[in-house]
Amino acid sequence: MTGGNLRINEDRLWSRLMRSAEIGTGEAGGLKRLALTEEDAAMRRQLVAWAEADGFPVSVDRAGNIFIRLSGREELPPVLVGSHLDTQVAGGRFDGILGVLAGFEVIQSLKEAGIIPKRPIEVVNWANEEGARFAPPMMASAVFAGVQSLDWLYERTDDDGVTYGEALAATGFRGDEPVGGRALDSYFELHIEQGPLLQENDRPLGIVTGGYTVHGMVIRLTGETAHTGPTPMDQRRNALVGAAMIAAATNEIGLAYAPIGKATAARLVAWPNKPGILSSWAEVTVDVRHEDPAVAEAMRSDLQQAIVRSAERARVEAEIVSTWYFGDEVFDADCNALVRQAAERLGVPHMEIKSQAGHDAYYLSRVAPTALLFSPCVDGITHNEREDVPFAETMAASNVLLQAVMARAERD
Ligand SMILES: [Zn+2]
C-alpha cells in the first residue's frame, strides 16, 4: 500500500473544528451543546452534510450513534475511529469533537488520495458521551458494547423529565441499525488529554496504557421538613446538611490522597431547597479516583465511612442509590504498537500516559482491540469554555492517528 507520506488536510480539520464551535456557542466562546438538544442535532446534521458531500454512506443506530463508512477492498470487520460531538454545559471546543473530525479527516484524506484500504474504516460519533443532560456518561457506547440495554438507555431522563428516547426521536437521529453486536476489527480514539502532562513534558502525543480506577456513587439523604426558626438544633433532620457534609468530606479525602488521588462532589440537589424550611430530601453525586486500584479502594472505603458519619451528624438517613466503576480497561498492545510506530515514523515525540477521565474507548475496549490517543490541551483546562489546543501538536497527533488507522486497516 502507498500512503506512508499521506497527511491529513490540517487547515480543513481546523476550519471544521471552528465551524463546530459556531454550533451551540456558549456564553464565553466555548460550547454548550448538550446531548440530543437542537444544537447537538444541528452539529450532527453538519457532520452528515460533510460526509454526504463526499459521497460517504452514513448510517445511524437505534441509540443515535452515527457511522460514516469508507469501504475497503475486502468485506472484513471495520476499523472504527471516532469520539463524541456533545459537550458539557460549559464545555470546550475540542473535547470529543477533535476525535470525530480527525477521524473523518482520516477517511477523507484516504479517499482523496485514491487509497482503498484492505478493511473498511468507519468514523463514529457516540451519542451522549458527557452525561451532562442524561446521566451517566458514555451511555450510548455502553449499549453498543453490551454493557447496558437499549431499553435502559431510552428510559434515562433529564432534569425536566424528558426521556432519552423522546429526546433522540425529536432530533431525527433515532436510526434503524441495531446497536453493536457486530464484528469490529478495532477502535481508535483521539481525544484531548484534559490534563497538563503532555504540555509539561513537551509531547504532542500520549499513548494511553490504562485508566485511573474510578468509584462513583449517588447518595440519597432523607430527613424531615421543619421550620428553620423554632426547630431546636438537636432535633433537626436537614437532608441538605447531610449532603453538604458528604460533599465536604469527599473533598477532604481528595486532599488526603493528592496529588495522584482525586475526589469530587460534582452535584448536589435538595428538596424543597427553599428559605425558611429544612430539606427532607437531598442527593449528592461523588467519585474518587486513583491510578492504583488498591488506593482507589481505600478512598472508596474512607468515603463510605464519611457517609455514615455525616448522616449521623445531620440525623438523616443515607442510602447509596447508584454506583459505577471503571478503570480495569486494557488497551490493546498491537494497536498501541501501531500508534507508537506511526509516531516514530513521523518524528512525533510521545509518552505513555494513564487516563484520568472516562472515555467511550473504555467501553469499546470490551468488544474490540482499542487504542486511545491523547493530544495536548493548553494548561490542562477542560470542561471549561476556555479550553484550547495548540495547532501544530494537535495536527501532529491527528497525523499519527491517520497513519496508525491506515496501518491497522491494511494489516495481513
Ligand atoms: Zn470527551
Residues whose N, C-alpha, C, O or C-beta is under 5 A from the ligand:
A	BS01	ZN	D95 G96
